[in-house]
Amino acid sequence: MAKGLNNMVDLLELQKRFILAHLRPGDVAVDCTMGNGNDTAFLSEAVGPGGRVYAFDIQEAALESTRAHLVSLGRPENYTLIHASHHRIREFVKEAPKAVMFNLGYLPGSGKKQVTTMRETTMEAVQGAVELLDHDGILLVAVYPGHEEGRLEGEMLAAYFATLDRRLICCSCFKIINSPTSPYFYIVEKK
């Protein structure tokens, strides 16, 4: 076991390692599921003052929470918070991002577990992100199979990623095998 992991894999830290292998200061990044702004803050810091982060959410509370979080952390004003569904990514993002993150499911702490990402919009958003992704870019999708829509989103994405041309794009999945309802993530890297 790797030293410092307390005998358990830290999925969030592992996701960040994968993202940082592709993302540099000055790059463009997208957080397709803003939530409370943790991924937005991470991406903002990674791209620095010369970079740009676009973040999407359909809930006004997510924008307010994220804005407050970014200000409290003293992040540079290198972000655009978008009150729209992530499936509209092509409308709002005109540059080729080096990193795109999705954290599927519902807004943590909102108490609104019925307001969740849905297969139809998730598929359109992921397809748009793959098309926009820059060369040597990374797309990371965290899936939460502990609820029915999350399980179905994960299955749908596995089927889609399996169709992508291996000569252009590498698709991987990181799962904890002996915990089938634990979150897992897909990594899509463009060559």
Secondary structure, 3 states (H helix, E strand, C coil): CCCCCCCCCCHHHHHHHHHHCCCCCCCEEEECCCCCCHHHHHHHHHHCCCCEEEEEECCHHHHHHHHHHHHHHCCCCCEEEEEECHHHHHHHCCCCCCEEEEECCECCCCCCCCCECCHHHHHHHHHHHHHHCCCCCEEEEEECCCCHHHHHHHHHHHHHHCCCCCCCEEEEEECCCCCCCCCEEEEEEEC
